[in-house]
Every structure is written in structure tokens, then in C-alpha cells.
Amino acid sequence: MTGVLNIQFNPSLGDKEANLRKVEGYLKNFANKTLDLVVLPEFFSTGINHDSFINHPEPENGGKVIKRVSEIANQYNTNIVAGTVIEKSEDKLYNTCFVINRNGNIVEKYRKIHLYNYMGGTEGERITPGNEIKTATLDFGKIGLGICYDIRYPLHYKELAKSGADIIVLPTAWVVPNEVYRDNIALKTAQEMWIAMNRTRAFDNLVYIISCNQTGKSNDNVSCIGNSLVISPTTEVVSNSKNEQGGFYCEIDLNIVKFYNSIYPISQID
């Protein structure tokens, strides 16, 4: 069995040190568990903070934020998908996810391809899209990488499955307008749509989906809907963190991925 910890929380805007302390505090509560993979949300160190994005990005190696996450990975003997940080390279900004192994080494990074430029979203005005689909091989299996709005693009997931991913990991800051967040019926509908997309991607590709979201009010305009998920290849909701902050632990069986792919070789078709 593979032990997975989703860390869902509401980051303090622009306060990288405080947010890193939160991450370690949540993780520390599960130090007695089998920790094979820890997943952090998109923008976990800054929240959705445009000032931090533009004026305080990280260098290509992830800077002090990823250095600290690497230390945490080594200290707690776990692999970490370090949500995303805004990374500066050759005067361009990228929304970048770092994968760190148990030794604290960066083994892969993925720059978000599908930026959110719709219904008031302006990510593409600041951020340059990535152009490479990425997987990372860790000591328990192979993971595919996506970020937030990538979930809208099924062919992205298809390519990750064809590359042999057992799990597709999706750090997220999935938002709704604050007026939707305050409306229980509208919020429930948004959350159900989010869960349905995750279940569909898992079933279509016969992989586990692990999505890790922020929760709560992000800024004066939007809030994140929570519902960080672990979904099995059969669409079972193994874990759902709802709207709570904290660490959410479960164990998954990657033999299920191999079993179903032996019957339905989805990734070998097309």
C-alpha cells in the first residue's frame, strides 16, 4: 500500500514563512504514518497574491521555499509534490510544480501549460505557459503532473497515462467568486462539478487522481472550494477533505492500476 497525505489549507497571503510553518505542522501530525507521497496546493507558499507573483518570484531552483520543502522531505522521509511557486527564468514567470524525493532532491518540475484566462481570470497576463508534459518516477511508482486548470484538458491526462503514470497529481487553487462561495446551493454545485471532473479523469485513464486544493477565502474577489481528493481508477472517492484545513491521509493500492490496465489497456489505444 502507498501512503498519501493531502495538505489542504488557506495560505496567509504573501507570508511564505508562515505558510511553510503550516505545511510542516500539518505534516508532523502524520509522522507516524507511512508517508510515501505528500501533496501541497497550488500557490501554497503565497496564496493567490499577485504582488508576490510579480515582485517576489522564486529563482529556477525554487529558491528558499523549495529549499525548505526539500529539508522537510528529507526530515520526514517522504516524497513531496510541492504545489506550485511562481518561478522566474530569463525574465519570464512560470507557475511551476516541483517534485522532491525522500532525500530532499528535486527530481522533476512541471510548468503549468493551461493557464486560466477565462471569466475574469488573468493568469496569462503575468505567467508564461509551459510547453512540456511531465512525469516523475519515485520509489513507489510513476506520477504524472498537472496543475489546476489542466484538468479541463483530457488529452493532457491521456498523454500522462500513455507515459506510464500510476497516479496523476494535480495541485490546485480552484476558485469561485465570493458570492458563489457564500451561497450554499451554488457552492455545492461547484464542488460537485469539481468532483465529477476528477472522477472522470481517473476512470478515463484508469489511474489514481490526487488533487490538492486550497480552501476558504483567497482575496476580496474569490474563494477556493476545498474538496482535495484521492480518486481510484474505478472512480471511488478514497478521500475528500471537504472544506477543512489540515492533513488528510489515506492508503492506496497501485496494484489496482496494474490490474485494470491489464484488462483494459486504455493507455495503449489511440
BELTA-V470580 format. One record per residue. N is the residue number from 1. RES is the residue in three letters. PHI is phi in whole degrees, -180 to 180 (NA if undefined). OMEGA is omega as a letter, one per 30 degrees, with the letter a starting at -180 (NA if undefined). BURIAL is 1 if it has 9 or more other C-alpha atoms within 8 Angstrom, else 0. Layout:
N:RES:PHI:OMEGA:BURIAL
N:RES:PHI:OMEGA:BURIAL
This chain:
1:MET:NA:a:0
2:THR:-111:a:1
3:GLY:-87:a:1
4:VAL:-122:l:1
5:LEU:-125:l:1
6:ASN:-90:l:1
7:ILE:-111:a:1
8:GLN:-109:l:1
9:PHE:-158:l:1
10:ASN:-107:a:1
11:PRO:-64:l:1
12:SER:-76:a:1
13:LEU:-61:l:1
14:GLY:76:a:1
15:ASP:-102:a:1
16:LYS:-63:a:1
17:GLU:-63:a:0
18:ALA:-63:a:0
19:ASN:-70:l:1
20:LEU:-66:l:1
21:ARG:-64:l:0
22:LYS:-61:a:0
23:VAL:-57:a:1
24:GLU:-65:l:1
25:GLY:-62:l:0
26:TYR:-66:a:1
27:LEU:-64:a:1
28:LYS:-58:l:0
29:ASN:-65:a:0
30:PHE:-118:a:1
31:ALA:-63:l:1
32:ASN:-88:l:0
33:LYS:-93:l:0
34:THR:-76:a:0
35:LEU:-106:l:1
36:ASP:-94:a:1
37:LEU:-147:l:1
38:VAL:-113:a:1
39:VAL:-122:l:1
40:LEU:-112:a:1
41:PRO:-73:l:1
42:GLU:-59:l:1
43:PHE:57:a:1
44:PHE:-63:a:1
45:SER:-92:a:1
46:THR:-128:a:1
47:GLY:71:l:1
48:ILE:-84:a:1
49:ASN:-128:a:1
50:HIS:-66:l:0
51:ASP:-64:l:0
52:SER:-64:a:1
53:PHE:-61:a:1
54:ILE:-83:a:1
55:ASN:-97:a:0
56:HIS:-136:l:0
57:PRO:-74:l:1
58:GLU:-95:l:1
59:PRO:-71:a:1
60:GLU:-60:l:0
61:ASN:-87:l:0
62:GLY:89:l:1
63:GLY:63:a:1
64:LYS:-66:a:0
65:VAL:-65:a:1
66:ILE:-71:l:1
67:LYS:-60:l:1
68:ARG:-68:l:1
69:VAL:-62:l:1
70:SER:-62:l:1
71:GLU:-64:l:1
72:ILE:-66:l:1
73:ALA:-59:l:1
74:ASN:-67:a:1
75:GLN:-63:a:0
76:TYR:-101:l:0
77:ASN:54:a:1
78:THR:-140:l:1
79:ASN:-87:a:1
80:ILE:-129:l:1
81:VAL:-93:a:1
82:ALA:-86:l:1
83:GLY:29:l:1
84:THR:-143:l:1
85:VAL:-127:l:1
86:ILE:-86:a:1
87:GLU:-110:l:1
88:LYS:-104:l:1
89:SER:-145:l:1
90:GLU:51:l:0
91:ASP:66:l:0
92:LYS:-114:l:0
93:LEU:-106:l:1
94:TYR:-128:l:1
95:ASN:-92:a:1
96:THR:-121:l:1
97:CYS:-102:l:1
98:PHE:-109:l:1
99:VAL:-109:a:1
100:ILE:-123:a:1
101:ASN:-90:a:1
102:ARG:-64:l:1
103:ASN:-84:a:1
104:GLY:84:a:1
105:ASN:-98:l:0
106:ILE:-73:a:1
107:VAL:-105:l:1
108:GLU:-166:l:1
109:LYS:-144:a:1
110:TYR:-130:l:1
111:ARG:-97:a:1
112:LYS:-54:a:1
113:ILE:-90:a:1
114:HIS:-98:a:0
115:LEU:-84:a:1
116:TYR:-92:a:1
117:ASN:-124:a:1
118:TYR:-127:l:0
119:MET:50:l:0
120:GLY:95:l:0
121:GLY:-72:a:0
122:THR:-130:a:1
123:GLU:-56:a:1
124:GLY:-70:l:1
125:GLU:-75:a:0
126:ARG:-114:a:0
127:ILE:-109:l:1
128:THR:-91:l:1
129:PRO:-71:l:1
130:GLY:-73:a:1
131:ASN:-139:a:0
132:GLU:-131:l:0
133:ILE:-78:a:1
134:LYS:-129:l:1
135:THR:-125:l:1
136:ALA:-138:l:1
137:THR:-95:l:0
138:LEU:-114:a:1
139:ASP:-72:l:0
140:PHE:-107:a:0
141:GLY:164:a:0
142:LYS:-110:l:1
143:ILE:-115:l:1
144:GLY:-101:a:1
145:LEU:-121:l:1
146:GLY:-140:l:1
147:ILE:-139:l:1
148:CYS:45:a:1
149:TYR:-67:l:1
150:ASP:-56:a:1
151:ILE:-63:l:1
152:ARG:-74:a:0
153:TYR:-119:a:0
154:PRO:-61:a:0
155:LEU:-69:l:0
156:HIS:-60:l:1
157:TYR:-67:l:1
158:LYS:-59:l:1
159:GLU:-65:l:1
160:LEU:-66:l:1
161:ALA:-65:l:1
162:LYS:-64:l:1
163:SER:-82:l:0
164:GLY:95:a:0
165:ALA:-67:l:1
166:ASP:-86:a:1
167:ILE:-132:l:1
168:ILE:-113:a:1
169:VAL:-108:a:1
170:LEU:-133:l:1
171:PRO:-64:a:1
172:THR:-146:l:1
173:ALA:-130:a:1
174:TRP:-83:a:1
175:VAL:-111:l:0
176:VAL:-133:l:1
177:PRO:-59:a:1
178:ASN:-58:l:1
179:GLU:-68:l:0
180:VAL:-72:a:1
181:TYR:-62:a:1
182:ARG:-82:a:0
183:ASP:-101:a:0
184:ASN:-58:a:0
185:ILE:-70:l:0
186:ALA:-65:l:1
187:LEU:-65:l:1
188:LYS:-60:l:0
189:THR:-63:l:0
190:ALA:-63:l:1
191:GLN:-67:l:1
192:GLU:-66:l:0
193:MET:-63:l:0
194:TRP:-62:l:0
195:ILE:-63:a:1
196:ALA:-62:l:0
197:MET:-63:l:1
198:ASN:-64:a:1
199:ARG:-65:l:1
200:THR:-65:a:1
201:ARG:-64:l:1
202:ALA:-64:a:1
203:PHE:-69:a:1
204:ASP:-58:a:0
205:ASN:-112:l:1
206:LEU:52:l:1
207:VAL:-132:l:1
208:TYR:-79:l:1
209:ILE:-111:l:1
210:ILE:-121:l:1
211:SER:-114:a:1
212:CYS:-124:a:1
213:ASN:-112:l:1
214:GLN:-79:l:1
215:THR:-141:l:1
216:GLY:89:a:1
217:LYS:-65:a:1
218:SER:-94:l:1
219:ASN:-160:a:0
220:ASP:-69:a:0
221:ASN:-110:a:0
222:VAL:-136:l:1
223:SER:-133:l:1
224:CYS:-93:a:1
225:ILE:-93:l:1
226:GLY:65:l:1
227:ASN:56:l:1
228:SER:-63:a:1
229:LEU:-131:l:1
230:VAL:-123:a:1
231:ILE:-118:l:1
232:SER:-83:l:1
233:PRO:-61:l:1
234:THR:-95:l:0
235:THR:79:l:1
236:GLU:-64:l:0
237:VAL:-84:a:1
238:VAL:-73:a:1
239:SER:-149:l:1
240:ASN:-141:a:1
241:SER:-84:l:1
242:LYS:51:a:0
243:ASN:-108:a:1
244:GLU:-83:l:1
245:GLN:-100:l:1
246:GLY:144:l:0
247:GLY:-98:a:1
248:PHE:-130:a:1
249:TYR:-106:l:1
250:CYS:-154:l:1
251:GLU:-118:a:0
252:ILE:-125:a:0
253:ASP:-111:a:0
254:LEU:-71:l:1
255:ASN:-64:l:0
256:ILE:-63:l:0
257:VAL:-61:a:1
258:LYS:-65:a:0
259:PHE:-62:a:0
260:TYR:-69:l:1
261:ASN:-71:l:1
262:SER:-72:l:0
263:ILE:-88:a:0
264:TYR:-121:a:0
265:PRO:-75:a:1
266:ILE:-56:a:1
267:SER:-70:a:1
268:GLN:-95:a:0
269:ILE:-97:a:0
270:ASP:73:NA:0
